[in-house]
Structures are given as structure tokens and as C-alpha cells.
Amino acid sequence: MEPINAPLTDERWSRRWEQWSGDLRRLRLDGVVDALLDAGAPLAPLGAHLLWIAQPALGLFVPRDDVAALARVLEQPGGLEQVRHHLLMGPDDDDE
């Protein structure tokens, strides 16, 4: 069995995180997204369940495996922190 964060750290996800992070910084929305992630932290498991429910419809736009991977991560304790780390930490940031 692979680690829980493995689906979000493979090469495909690395490129996505990098692109999304760059887009947020370029649009200067990284602070807003950080605040929303803080406020929504207690709702992460609910968000995971909503992803499971919406997976068939979302599968029209993104691979269903990707939706499932994100839902599995959000279901885990600390999952939202993993998403925050990948989304808000740019290539120039320290991992401290």
C-alpha cells in the first residue's frame, strides 16, 4: 500500500501544484486562498465527501483518479495541510 500523500506528489501532481501556486501568486490570491484554507479547515472532511459525490460530474473535466486522490487526502488528518503546503509553497520557499 502506498503512502497517503503519494498520489499528490507524483510528477503529474508536481506540475499541477507548481502551476496553480504560480497562478495564485501572479494573481495575488495566495493570501486569500490561505485565509480560506484556514477558515475551511474544520470542513475538510465534508469537502472530501462532496468530492466523492461530485466525482462522476467532475470526471468530465479532470481524471476521476485525481478527484479520488484529493478526496482521500482531505479525509486524512493533516490532509488539508498537505494541500496547503503544495499549493502555497512555491519553488523559492524554504520547507522550514
N, CA, C and O of each residue as an XYZ file, in Angstrom:
384
protein
N       0.849     -1.184      0.000
C       0.000      0.000      0.000
C       0.892      1.243      0.000
O       1.829      1.338      0.793
N       0.600      2.192     -0.887
C       1.437      3.380     -0.985
C       1.028      4.407      0.053
O      -0.112      4.391      0.516
N       1.946      5.314      0.433
C       1.620      6.342      1.424
C       0.447      7.190      0.970
O       0.189      7.334     -0.225
N      -0.255      7.745      1.937
C      -1.474      8.505      1.656
C      -1.197      9.698      0.748
O      -2.055     10.065     -0.056
N      -0.004     10.321      0.858
C       0.256     11.508      0.056
C       0.894     11.190     -1.292
O       1.157     12.105     -2.073
N       1.145      9.936     -1.578
C       1.798      9.571     -2.829
C       1.051     10.080     -4.060
O       1.694     10.586     -4.980
N      -0.290      9.968     -4.119
C      -0.967     10.434     -5.330
C      -0.786     11.930     -5.591
O      -0.879     12.373     -6.736
N      -0.530     12.708     -4.539
C      -0.396     14.144     -4.723
C       1.055     14.590     -4.895
O       1.323     15.785     -5.017
N       1.987     13.645     -4.906
C       3.382     14.038     -5.022
C       4.051     13.465     -6.259
O       5.246     13.684     -6.459
N       3.325     12.741     -7.090
C       3.967     12.219     -8.298
C       4.224     13.366     -9.280
O       3.822     14.503     -9.034
N       4.880     13.067    -10.366
C       5.305     14.101    -11.322
C       4.130     14.911    -11.878
O       4.226     16.129    -12.026
N       3.034     14.236    -12.181
C       1.864     14.936    -12.739
C       1.326     15.963    -11.744
O       1.022     17.097    -12.113
N       1.212     15.553    -10.482
C       0.715     16.472     -9.459
C       1.714     17.577     -9.187
O       1.320     18.715     -8.932
N       2.994     17.267     -9.236
C       4.017     18.300     -9.004
C       3.863     19.438     -9.995
O       3.942     20.608     -9.620
N       3.645     19.101    -11.251
C       3.447     20.139    -12.274
C       2.178     20.945    -12.001
O       2.162     22.164    -12.166
N       1.122     20.257    -11.585
C      -0.135     20.960    -11.297
C       0.026     21.913    -10.119
O      -0.380     23.073    -10.192
N       0.629     21.411     -9.015
C       0.818     22.259     -7.843
C       1.633     23.492     -8.209
O       1.314     24.605     -7.792
N       2.695     23.281     -8.995
C       3.557     24.384     -9.397
C       2.778     25.408    -10.228
O       2.920     26.613    -10.021
N       1.964     24.935    -11.157
C       1.174     25.835    -11.995
C       0.143     26.583    -11.160
O       0.024     27.804    -11.270
N      -0.604     25.864    -10.327
C      -1.631     26.505     -9.512
C      -1.023     27.507     -8.540
O      -1.557     28.599     -8.350
N       0.089     27.135     -7.928
C       0.766     28.026     -6.995
C       1.222     29.290     -7.713
O       1.044     30.397     -7.204
N       1.810     29.127     -8.891
C       2.244     30.278     -9.679
C       1.085     31.168    -10.087
O       1.194     32.394    -10.061
N      -0.024     30.548    -10.464
C      -1.216     31.320    -10.848
C      -1.731     32.136     -9.661
O      -2.079     33.307     -9.814
N      -1.778     31.520     -8.483
C      -2.255     32.227     -7.294
C      -1.354     33.405     -6.961
O      -1.839     34.487     -6.629
N      -0.047     33.199     -7.048
C       0.898     34.284     -6.746
C       0.800     35.396     -7.798
O       0.807     36.579     -7.458
N       0.712     35.022     -9.038
C       0.631     36.010    -10.107
C      -0.631     36.864     -9.961
O      -0.601     38.075    -10.180
N      -1.730     36.224     -9.592
C      -2.989     36.940     -9.397
C      -3.106     37.572     -8.008
O      -4.096     38.228     -7.686
N      -2.070     37.355     -7.198
C      -2.023     37.860     -5.820
C      -3.206     37.363     -4.986
O      -3.775     38.097     -4.178
N      -3.557     36.100     -5.207
C      -4.644     35.476     -4.456
C      -4.138     34.478     -3.429
O      -4.940     33.827     -2.760
N      -2.828     34.343     -3.288
C      -2.295     33.349     -2.370
C      -2.701     33.635     -0.924
O      -2.970     32.702     -0.167
N      -2.751     34.909     -0.530
C      -3.186     35.257      0.824
C      -4.656     34.941      1.048
O      -5.045     34.473      2.118
N      -5.467     35.199      0.035
C      -6.899     34.913      0.133
C      -7.123     33.409      0.249
O      -7.913     32.957      1.078
N      -6.434     32.644     -0.572
C      -6.581     31.184     -0.529
C      -6.094     30.647      0.807
O      -6.698     29.728      1.362
N      -5.009     31.208      1.331
C      -4.502     30.790      2.635
C      -5.548     31.033      3.715
O      -5.779     30.168      4.561
N      -6.184     32.208      3.693
C      -7.223     32.529      4.676
C      -8.431     31.597      4.523
O      -9.003     31.152      5.517
N      -8.813     31.307      3.281
C      -9.942     30.396      3.054
C      -9.625     28.986      3.535
O     -10.488     28.304      4.087
N      -8.386     28.550      3.325
C      -8.000     27.225      3.812
C      -7.997     27.189      5.326
O      -8.368     26.175      5.917
N      -7.584     28.283      5.971
C      -7.648     28.361      7.433
C      -9.087     28.259      7.920
O      -9.399     27.487      8.827
N      -9.955     29.050      7.301
C     -11.358     29.076      7.719
C     -12.061     27.757      7.431
O     -12.941     27.340      8.184
N     -11.674     27.101      6.343
C     -12.342     25.869      5.944
C     -11.749     24.604      6.528
O     -12.232     23.508      6.243
N     -10.709     24.734      7.341
C     -10.035     23.549      7.887
C     -10.991     22.572      8.572
O     -10.884     21.367      8.343
N     -11.914     23.042      9.398
C     -12.831     22.083     10.036
C     -13.762     21.376      9.035
O     -14.339     20.334      9.348
N     -13.899     21.938      7.856
C     -14.813     21.376      6.866
C     -14.116     20.475      5.848
O     -14.753     20.012      4.902
N     -12.826     20.220      6.026
C     -12.084     19.404      5.060
C     -12.716     18.021      4.852
O     -12.838     17.585      3.707
N     -13.123     17.313      5.923
C     -13.765     16.010      5.680
C     -15.069     16.137      4.887
O     -15.390     15.278      4.066
N     -15.813     17.210      5.138
C     -17.039     17.439      4.366
C     -16.689     17.693      2.906
O     -17.367     17.197      2.007
N     -15.630     18.466      2.669
C     -15.174     18.711      1.307
C     -14.782     17.427      0.600
O     -15.036     17.261     -0.593
N     -14.160     16.520      1.345
C     -13.789     15.225      0.774
C     -15.031     14.460      0.336
O     -15.060     13.875     -0.747
N     -16.049     14.468      1.177
C     -17.287     13.758      0.829
C     -17.978     14.406     -0.368
O     -18.549     13.716     -1.212
N     -17.923     15.722     -0.434
C     -18.503     16.405     -1.590
C     -17.755     16.042     -2.873
O     -18.365     15.910     -3.934
N     -16.430     15.882     -2.774
C     -15.663     15.449     -3.948
C     -16.091     14.051     -4.388
O     -16.227     13.786     -5.582
N     -16.302     13.152     -3.415
C     -16.747     11.792     -3.766
C     -18.094     11.850     -4.477
O     -18.309     11.151     -5.467
N     -19.004     12.687     -3.969
C     -20.333     12.792     -4.570
C     -20.253     13.403     -5.966
O     -20.953     12.968     -6.880
N     -19.397     14.412     -6.127
C     -19.289     15.117     -7.406
C     -18.342     14.430     -8.383
O     -18.201     14.879     -9.520
N     -17.698     13.355     -7.961
C     -16.695     12.702     -8.814
C     -17.207     12.344    -10.213
O     -16.486     12.570    -11.184
N     -18.408     11.802    -10.357
C     -18.865     11.486    -11.723
C     -18.950     12.722    -12.620
O     -18.555     12.672    -13.785
N     -19.462     13.826    -12.083
C     -19.562     15.049    -12.889
C     -18.190     15.677    -13.106
O     -17.877     16.123    -14.210
N     -17.379     15.711    -12.067
C     -16.038     16.279    -12.206
C     -15.181     15.461    -13.165
O     -14.251     15.979    -13.784
N     -15.510     14.166    -13.278
C     -14.782     13.291    -14.184
C     -14.882     13.704    -15.645
O     -14.112     13.238    -16.485
N     -15.834     14.581    -15.943
C     -15.931     15.111    -17.299
C     -14.818     16.121    -17.589
O     -14.481     16.365    -18.748
N     -14.249     16.707    -16.529
C     -13.252     17.763    -16.679
C     -11.854     17.354    -16.249
O     -10.864     17.805    -16.826
N     -11.772     16.502    -15.240
C     -10.475     16.038    -14.729
C     -10.565     14.527    -14.528
O     -11.659     13.991    -14.348
N      -9.436     13.843    -14.558
C      -9.485     12.393    -14.348
C     -10.094     12.038    -12.988
O      -9.781     12.656    -11.971
N     -10.961     11.040    -12.996
C     -11.621     10.623    -11.757
C     -10.618     10.176    -10.701
O     -10.847     10.370     -9.507
N      -9.509      9.579    -11.132
C      -8.484      9.163    -10.174
C      -7.904     10.358     -9.423
O      -7.557     10.247     -8.247
N      -7.801     11.489    -10.098
C      -7.284     12.691     -9.448
C      -8.259     13.212     -8.404
O      -7.853     13.626     -7.318
N      -9.537     13.193     -8.732
C     -10.563     13.619     -7.771
C     -10.537     12.691     -6.562
O     -10.607     13.148     -5.421
N     -10.438     11.405     -6.811
C     -10.392     10.428     -5.723
C      -9.148     10.621     -4.856
O      -9.224     10.516     -3.632
N      -8.011     10.900     -5.480
C      -6.772     11.111     -4.718
C      -6.903     12.316     -3.799
O      -6.504     12.261     -2.635
N      -7.457     13.396     -4.315
C      -7.637     14.593     -3.498
C      -8.638     14.335     -2.373
O      -8.428     14.794     -1.250
N      -9.705     13.622     -2.650
C     -10.689     13.298     -1.617
C     -10.065     12.432     -0.523
O     -10.310     12.656      0.662
N      -9.258     11.441     -0.920
C      -8.602     10.586      0.078
C      -7.676     11.389      0.977
O      -7.617     11.149      2.183
N      -6.961     12.333      0.403
C      -6.045     13.154      1.205
C      -6.837     14.035      2.169
O      -6.468     14.157      3.337
N      -7.916     14.648      1.697
C      -8.706     15.519      2.569
C      -9.381     14.753      3.702
O      -9.680     15.336      4.745
N      -9.622     13.468      3.516
C     -10.239     12.652      4.566
C      -9.275     12.371      5.716
O      -9.709     12.080      6.831
N      -7.987     12.456      5.456
C      -6.976     12.108      6.452
C      -6.669     13.296      7.361
O      -6.740     14.447      6.933
N      -6.326     13.007      8.625
C      -5.861     14.102      9.492
C      -4.617     14.739      8.872
O      -3.697     14.037      8.452
N      -4.595     16.031      8.821
C      -3.465     16.741      8.236
C      -3.502     16.826      6.724
O      -2.582     17.366      6.110
N      -4.540     16.305      6.123
C      -4.643     16.309      4.665
C      -4.733     17.706      4.086
O      -4.118     18.001      3.061
N      -5.497     18.564      4.741
C      -5.623     19.929      4.251
C      -4.283     20.651      4.347
O      -3.966     21.492      3.506
N      -3.503     20.324      5.364
C      -2.170     20.918      5.490
C      -1.266     20.476      4.338
O      -0.435     21.252      3.866
N      -1.427     19.244      3.891
C      -0.661     18.789      2.726
C      -1.045     19.601      1.491
O      -0.182     20.023      0.721
N      -2.333     19.811      1.312
C      -2.801     20.592      0.173
C      -2.271     22.015      0.284
O      -1.786     22.577     -0.698
N      -2.361     22.599      1.474
C      -1.857     23.961      1.695
C      -0.367     24.041      1.354
O       0.071     24.968      0.674
N       0.399     23.070      1.828
C       1.837     23.060      1.575
C       2.124     23.031      0.073
O       2.927     23.817     -0.429
N       1.469     22.130     -0.626
C       1.714     22.001     -2.063
C       1.228     23.224     -2.844
O       1.849     23.631     -3.826
N       0.126     23.796     -2.404
C      -0.483     24.896     -3.150
C       0.169     26.241     -2.863
O       0.308     27.069     -3.763
N       0.569     26.464     -1.620
C       1.052     27.789     -1.240
C       2.564     27.887     -1.112
O       3.100     28.988     -0.989
N       3.260     26.757     -1.140
C       4.714     26.791     -1.071
C       5.264     26.794     -2.488
O       5.105     25.820     -3.224
N       5.900     27.874     -2.865
C       6.481     27.971     -4.195
C       7.873     27.375     -4.226
O       8.409     27.001     -3.183
N       8.468     27.282     -5.408
C       9.791     26.688     -5.546
C      10.884     27.476     -4.833
O      11.945     26.926     -4.536
N      10.642     28.764     -4.551
C      11.650     29.582     -3.866
C      11.481     29.600     -2.361
O      12.322     30.154     -1.652
N      10.393     28.996     -1.852
C      10.142     28.990     -0.416
C      10.953     27.912      0.263
O      11.231     26.865     -0.323
N      11.330     28.172      1.502
C      12.000     27.168      2.325
C      10.978     26.199      2.866
O       9.821     26.565      3.072
N      11.392     24.957      3.101
C      10.493     23.948      3.668
C      10.587     23.911      5.187
O      10.420     22.847      5.783
N      10.848     25.035      5.821
C      11.005     25.068      7.266
C       9.668     25.233      7.934
O       9.593     25.283      9.162
